[in-house]
């Protein structure tokens, strides 16, 4: 298959997954009868009627694209169940992210996580032998498969091999076979478009006689009955929740997914409507259906009904301990899948990575008319230039711009708490920080003197929205490179980045933003001093820019932070995987602890470099990768409890160094260069510490 076509179909599959999840998410957990009564059929988004946001941190999305990180983390080789299990432990923050934390023996995924945490390796962690058949055969295996399947275009054997390894971390039996069956069909859908042919070919991956018989019977019923409600009634009577133990069994959900494929035929909207309207696990089912039909029917198929894409605008949250990758979009995730598809077959993947490239037809990567601006013309439009030409880029079509009336466009670079905090909680870090240089390539072909400003929106110390903007830059005809260093927000989290287009006289014209980027760590990002504004608010918005797996992480009453964890490996990080050569600095005061210190180049919360102060006697630099912790170097250093020490931990290429109170005590080289980039933060083992300030400085 020609690469561009594969990439676009992958993008369609990612979009289809998002659209299906967002369609079904508001009614997840509703009784089928309530869905009927309230909506009859869910043909379009109902989030407003349900008083919830459209873009949410959903386990279907976070698990699908989060656990997929295992492929790159293990260099696309020897991807065993055990390695997928280690990926769970690295990226999941206990009781906070990805999973339904419903308890041991009730939530399949929570149970598997506890097995892994207690040293049980996958696939035993998800096995019937250890957890029993009921728990092992719930739906979860099926809902996380899509990214893996799309990384194996036209290779269902490889897709099944990888999906089995991934799914068996938490599931077994029919649940894993159903996931493999669906994933095989997704892999084949890049070439084969006829749904019944996909079903026929996929059956070779099922050996369980009960599952095979249930699939065949469902297909036979769908041949005779075209009313999906009547087919659903049949399934409920023979294969519904009452017939299977547990909270959310695979059988009724898997069969309903197949019904949506068969009776939805080649109608994208109808297929996800059936999956979302039928009850049971609505967002999981509609997400799987949307993904396969996105691959099978392409962007034209998604666009053949109502406009599902514009409200979504590519946006998603992939929640994990890698906080800087949480706020993401369909374009970025598609490129990760395309890279995996190449690397899995031993081919190189060369692409200049930038924050925004608008590569696919209709992609906008979250950009829209800015909801926080009031003095701009609402008649302007934003869409991809490739919808009207061969050029990729964000096309801003200005209408009625004049003195005092401009156009503001922006995209999220962090969580917008005004929209999300009330209904959903998540953990993330911003992707953009003060002191980073934003570089934009802008094409402008008009003759009028038009100016453009960069701007960012951030939350101040009182959780109020504030704005910083650049000086206006006059655009020249042709290509313009516009740069801006983001001003000092005093450690406050930037949550939107955008542009304002201005003109002194009326301007009805357009410009195209070709790409946007910012590279490496900030030249100087910091939070300092006692930042609490009230003793009753120990978790202000600025603290949410950290991803914490430490049990307690809060604003301190005297210094900036307090960090406490009752086990080993309490990790708190901020930043992104773009941070490469930099130093981190903080003044640390140790209390009861086994060891504590600073982290650089975190790739999740079990993969990092750490400078640890140990038992009042020693400083060590360690490299942790999953369960293995290598001591790279150490020095004797007696330190006192309840006394501040100014610590600096630097990573420059493969050189690591630690300074205390301005004196360099350790400098060494990690010849393996295990981690060449990643986030920064704190670590605490079995105890607590307070920290006065935190700063990151890029090493040029």
N, C-alpha and C positions, 0 to 999 in steps of 0.2 A: 504494500500500500504506500502511495506517495506520502511523504512525511507531513506536508502541510495539511492534507486531508485528514490524516490520523490525528494531528494536533487539534484541528477544529472539531472533530467528532469527540475527542476527549473533553474539550472545553464544553461541548454540548452535554456530555454526560455529567460533568461537574455541575453545570447549571441545572440540569434536570434533577439531580440529587437535591440541590438547594431548594428549588421550587417545590418539589414534592414534600420535603420536610417542612417548609414554611406554610404550605397549604394544610398539612395535617396536624401540625404542632398545637394550634390553639384548641383543638378538640380532643387531644390525647387524653385518655382516661374517661372520656364521656361514654355513657351507654349508647348503644346504637339507636335506641328509641329516642333519646334526647337529641341526637344529631338529626334524626328525621324530623322531629318536632320543631327544632330551631331553624334548620336550614334546608330540609328536604335533601338536596344534593349540594355538595360543596364544589361549586364550579370555579370559584375564585377565592382569593384570600379573605378570611373572616376574622383577622386579628383585631380590627377596630371594633367589630361587634362584640368580641370577647374581651375587649379592653386589655390587650397585651401587645407588646411590640411585635413587629414582623421579623426583624433580624434578631435572633436569640442564640444563646450559648446552649446548643442542643447536643445531647450525647451522641446522636446519630452522626452529626457532622464532626465533632471533636474526635470521636473514636475512629471514624473512617479516615480522616486525614492526619490524625495524631499518631495512631499506631503504624501508619504507613511510613513514618519516619524511620522505622527499623531498616528499611531497604538501604537508604543512604548511610545510616549510622554504621551498618555492617558491610559497607562497600559492595552491596548487591551480591554478596557471595554467601553460600552456606547458611541460608536463612532458615534456621531451625525453630521449632516451637519454643525452645529454651531462650533463644535470642529475642523472640517476640515477647516472651514473658519478662525478660530483663528490660525491654522497651517500656512495658507497662509500668514497672517500678520506677523507671527513670522519669517518665513524663506525667504520671498521675500524682496528684497531691491528695493524700488520704483525706477522706470526708469532704473534699471540696470540688474536685474536677472530674469530668468525663462520665463517671459511672452513676448509677442509681445506688446510693449508699443505704440500702434497705436492710442490711444486717446479715450476719452469718446464717446460712441455711435458708434465707428468704430471697435475697438478691444474688443471682448467679454470679454476676461480675464482682460484687463486693466479696463474696465467698472466695472466688478465685484470687482476688487481690490479697486477701488475708493469707491464703495458702502460700502465695509467692513471697509475701513479706516474712513468713515464718520459715522460709527455706525450702519449700516444696517447689521443685522445678516443673515447668511446663514440658510435656502435656499432662503430667499427673495432676497439676493444679486445677485442671478443668475436667478431670476424668469422672466417669460414672463410678469407677472403683472407689474414688475418694469422696465424692460429693453426692452420689446417688443419681438414679436416672431422671427423676423429676427435675432436679436443679440443672442437670447437665443438658436437658433438652428444651430449655426455654429459648426465646427468640434471638438473644443477643449475638450469636455467631453470625447471623445473616446481615445484621444492620451495619457492620463495620467493613464490609468486603470490597466496596465499589472501587476505591482507588487502586487496590492491588489488582483487581480484574482488569482495569483500564491500562495498567502498566504491562499487560501481556496481550496486546492486540493479535487476534487470530492464532493465539497459542493457548487454547483452553487447558491443555495438560499442565503447562507451567502455572497458569492461574490457579488451577485446582491444588497443585502442590503447595503453593504459597498460602492460599486461603486455608487449607487444612492446617498448616503450621500455625497460622495466626489465630484461627478460630479455636483450636484445641487448647489455647491458653486458658479459656474459660468454659468451654463446652465440649460435648462429646455426642456420639450416637447420631440420631436423626438430625439434630441441630447442625452438626458439622456437615453432614451430607447435603442437607438442604442449602447451606451456604455455598458449598462447592458447585452444586447444580446451578444455582443462580449466577455465580461468578463465571462459570464456564460459558453460560449464555451471553453474558456481558462481553467476555473476551471475543466470542465468535460474532457478535453483532456489528463489529467494525466492517465485516464483509457480508455476512448473511443477514438479510433484512426480514425474512418471512418468519413470523413468530412460531408457527407450528413446526417448521424445520428446526429452529433453535431448540424447541422443547424435545423433539425427537432425538437430536444429537446430544443434548444434555443428559438424557436418561442413562447414558453409558457410565456416568459418574455416580450413580446411585446403586447401592447393593442391598440396602435395607428393604425387605419385601413389603412391609407395611407402608413405608413412605412411597415406594414405587406404585403400589396399588392405589393409594390415596390420590396421587397425582393423575394416574390414568383415569380413575373414576371421575375426578373433577373435570378433566378434559372431555370425557364422554357427556357429562351433564351440560357442559357449555356448548356442545354440538347441537343439543336438542333444545336448549333454553337460552334465549338471548337477553332476557330481562335479568340484570345483575342482581336485583333484589331477591328474585326467586332462587337464583343460584346461591346467594348468601344464606337464604333460609334453609336450603338443603344442607349447606356446610354446617350451619349452626346446629342442626338436628343430629348430625352424624359426627362432625369433626370440630365442634365448637368448644369453647372454654369449659363447658360443663362436663365434657367427656375426657378432659385432660387435667391433671393436677398442676399446681403451680400458678404463678401470677400471670404469665404471658407466654404460653406454650408456642413452640414453633409451628405445629401442624396447622391450626386455623389461620395463622398469619401467613404462612408460606402459601397455602392453598388460595387465600384471598389475593395474594400478589399475582398468582398465575391467572386467576379469574380476571383481574384488571388487565393483564396483558392480552388475554384471548378476546374478551368482550370489548375491550377498548380498541382493538384492531390497530389501525394506523393513525388513530386520533390521540395525540398527546394529552390534550385536555381531558378527554373522556376517561383515559386510563388512570390518570392520577385522581380524577374525581371519584371513580369507583373505589380506589384504595383509601382515600381520605374519608369517604362518606360511609364506609361499611363498618366503622367501629373497629374494635380490637386495637392493635397498635398502629394508629393512624399515621403518625409521622414516619415511623420506620417503614411501613409498607409503601406509602406514597413516595418516600425517598428512594427506595429500591426500584420501584416502577419508573419513577422519573429519570433515574440514571440510565437504566437499560434502554428506555425509549428515547432518551436524549442521544445516546450512541446510535441507536438504530435509525431514528428519524432525522437526526441532525438539527441544526439551528432553524432550518425552514419548518421542520415539524413542530418545534417548540413555538414558533411564531405563527403557526397556522390558525390558532385560536385567539383568545384575548392576550393582551400585553402582560405576560407574566414577568418579563425581564426588567422593565423600567422600575418597578417598586423595589426590586432586589438590588439592582445595579451592581451585581457581582459580589456583594458583601457577605462575609461569613466570619464567625469566630471559631478558631480551632484552639480550644482551651487546653493548656498543659502547663507544666512547670517551665517550659521555654516561653516566658511571658512575652518576649518581643515578637514572636510569630503568631500570637493569638489573633490580633486584628489583621485579617488577610482578605483575599478575594479570589474569585474563580480563575483569573488569569495567572496569578502567582502559583496557585495549587496545580493548575494544568501544566505549567512548565516543569514542576517537580515530577509529575507523572510521566511526561514525555521524556525527561532525562532518565528516569528509571527504566523506561521501555528500551532505551538505547543501551544503557549500561548493563542491563540484564542479559543482553545478547553480545556483550563484549565490544560494543561500539562506543566511540567517544561522543560527547555531547558538548559542543562549543556554542556558548551564547553569552553575550555581554549582559551581566545581571544589572538591572536598574530597578528602582522602586516601582516605577510606572512606565509601561511601554504600550499599552492599549493594542495588543497584538491581534486580537480576534474580532471577527465581525460583530459590531454592536457593543463591544466591551467599553465600559466606562470606569471600572475599578473604584466605584464608590462616589465618583464626582457627581455633583448635582448643584442646582442653585442653592446657595448657602442658607440653611434655615435660621441662622443667627443674624442675618442682614436684612434690614428693613428699607434701606434707601436705594434699592436696585430695581431695575425694570423686570417685571415678572413675565414679560413677553419674549424674553430671550430663551434660546433652546441650547441644550447640550446633548451631543451624541457623537458617535465615532465617525470620523471622516471616511472610513472605509464603507459606510453605508451609501455614500454618494460618489466615491472615487476609489482609486487604487491605493490611496494613502492611509496608513494607520495613524491614529492620533485623536486626541480629544478636541472635537470641533465645537467652538463656542460661537454660536450664531447670535450676534448682538442685535437687538431691536429696540430702537428708541433711546440709546445711550446718548447722554448730553450732559452739560454742566449741571452738577447736583444729582444726576441719576446715572448710576453705574451698574455694572454686572459683577456679582460676587459668586464664584464657584468654589466649592471646597469638598474635601473628602475626609473621612475619619482616619486618624492615626492612633487612636486610643478609644477607650470606652467613653461613650457619652452618657454620663451618669444621670443627666436630666431625663433621658429616655429609658434607661435600663434599670437604675438602681432600685426602683420601687418594686418591680416585678421579678427581676432575675438578678442573681449575684454571680460574679465570675471573678477570675483572677487573671491579670494581664499586665504588661508593661507597654508604655508608648513605643512607637517605632521611630519617632522624631524627638530630638532634644535640643534645648538651648545650646548655642555655640556650634551647632552643626551647619555646614554650608549646603544650602539647597541649590541645585543647578537644574535649570529648565531649558529645553530646546523648544523654541516657539517659531512657527512659520506664519508670516504675515505678508499678504500680497496686495493690500489696499494702499491707497495713496494718502489717506487722511492721517493726521498726526494722532495716533492712539497711544495711550500709555497703559502700563500694567504694573501692579503692585503684588508682591508676595504678602501673605499674612498668615498668622497662626492664632488660634483661640486656645486659651488655657484657663484652668481654674486657679484663682488666687487663694491666699491663706484662709479666706472666709468662705471658700467654695463658690465664689461668684465668678461668672464668665468674664474674662478680659481678652483684649486683642492687642497684638503687636503687628505692625505692618512696616514694609520697606518704603524707601523713597520711590516715587514713580519712575519707571524706565520707559523712555520713548522707543517704540518699536520701529525698526527699519524694514523696508521691503525685503523679503527673503527670509533667511534663517537668522534667528536671534538666540544667543546664549545669554541667559539672564541668571545672575547669581545673587544669593542673599545669605548672610550669616544670621541665624536665628538669634534674637537678642536674649538677654538674661531674664529668665522667668523666676529667678530665685528658688529654683528647685520644683516649681509647680508643674503639673502634668499638662503637656500640650495634647489636645484631643482632636483638633481639626487643623488642616493645612489647606490654604486656598490662594486664589488670585482675584484681584479686582481689576476690571477693565474700565478705563476712563477716557473721555474725550470732551474737549471744550465745546465743540459743536456737535450737532446731531450725527450719530454714527449708526448706520444700519449695514453692518458687514460682519465679517467673521475672521477668526484666527484659529490656528491649530496648535495645541500643545503636543509635541511629538513624544517627549519623554521627560521624566523627572527623576532625580536621584540625589542621595546624600550618602557619603561613604565613611566607613570606619567610626571610631568612637568620637564623642564630643571632644572639642579642644579643652573645655572646662565646664562640666555639669556638676552641680553640687546641691546638697541640702545641708543646712547647718543650724545649730542652736536649738533651743527649745521651741518647737513649732506648734505646740498645742495652743488653741485659743480658748479651750474650756476643759476642765477636768472630767467633764461628762462625755467628751468626744475624743476617745483615744484612737479612733480609726477615721481621720479626716480624709478627704479625697486625695490629697498628696501622697498618703500612705498606700493607696490602692495601686500606685504605679509600680509597686513591688509584688513579686510572686513569692509567696511564703509557704514552705512546707514545715516550718517551725510551728510548734503547737501554739505559741504565743508570740505575736509580733505586733507591737503597738507603739504609738507615740509615747515618749517618756515624760515624766513630770519635772525632770531637771535637765536632761540632755535631749538628744533628738529621738533615739529609738531605744526600746528594750526588746531583747530577743531571748526566748526561753524555750527549751525543748527537753522532754523527759527521757528521750532515747538518744541514740547516736544519729548523726546526720540531719540535724535541723538546719535547713538551708533557706536563705532568703536572697533573691536576686532581682536585678533590674538591668535592662538593656536588651540588645539584640545580637543576632549572629553576625552582624556586620562589624561588630567591635573587634578589632584585631590587636594592634599594639597600643597598650595604654597602661596607666597606673591607677590604682585605687588607694584612697587614703581615708583613714578614720581614726578618731581617738577612742580606744576601747578600754572599758573598765570591767574586769572579770569578777564574778561572784562565784558561787558554787558551780563547779564545772569539771569535766574531764579534760576537754580541750575546746578551744574556740578561736576564731580569727576571721580572716578575709578570704574571699574567693575571686578568681579571675577565670575568664574563658569557660564559663559554665555552658554546657550543652545538655541542659536538663539538670535535675537535682541529684543525680548519682554519677555524673561525668563532669569533671572540673579539675582545676588546680586549686589548692588551698594552702594558705600560710596559717598554721595552727600553733597556738600557745598551749602547751601541754603540762598539766599538773603543777603549775608554778615553777617549772624547772627547765623548760626546753622550748625551742621553736623548731618546727619541722615544716618543710615544703613537701606536700604529697600530691600525687596524681591519682585521682580516683576514676575507675571505669567499672561501673556496675558493682560487683561485690569485691573487686580487687582494689586495694589501696597501696600504691607503691610510694615508699619514702624516697624522695629524690635527694634530700639533703637535710641536715639538722645542725643545730648549734645549742650548746648549753646557755641558758639564760634564765636566771632566777628573777621572778616578777612577783609582785604583791597583789593580793586581792584589794578591791575597792580603791584602786589607784588608776588614773588615766594614763594610757600609753599611746603616743601618736605613732600609728603604724602606716607604712606605705608598702604596698605589694605591687610589683611591676612585672609585666610580660611584654618583652620586645623580641619579636621573632621567636627563637627557641631559648632565649635567655630569661630566667626568672630571678627576681631579687626581692629581699625583704629588708626594710629599714625600720628602726625603732628610735623614736625621738631624734631623728635626723642622722643616725649612724647606721650605715649599711652593715648588716650582720651576716647575711647569706646572699651569695650570687652563684648561680649554677646554670647548666645547660641541660635541657631535656632533649637528648639526641634523637629520640623517637619523634619529638614534636607532636605529641599525642593530640593536642588541641591547638589550632592556630587562630581561633577566634571564639567569641562567645560573651555571655553576660557576666556581670560582676555582682558581688554581694558579701553576705555574712554566712558563717557556719558556727553552730554550737552543738556540742556533744554532751548530753546528760548534765544540763545545768542552765545557767543564764549569764547574760552580760548586758551592759548598756553601751551605747555608742554615741559619741558626740560628733555629729556631722558625718558626711560621706561625700567624697568627690571623685570624679573620673576625669583624667587628663589624657588626651591622645598623645602618643609618642610618634612624632613625625619621622 
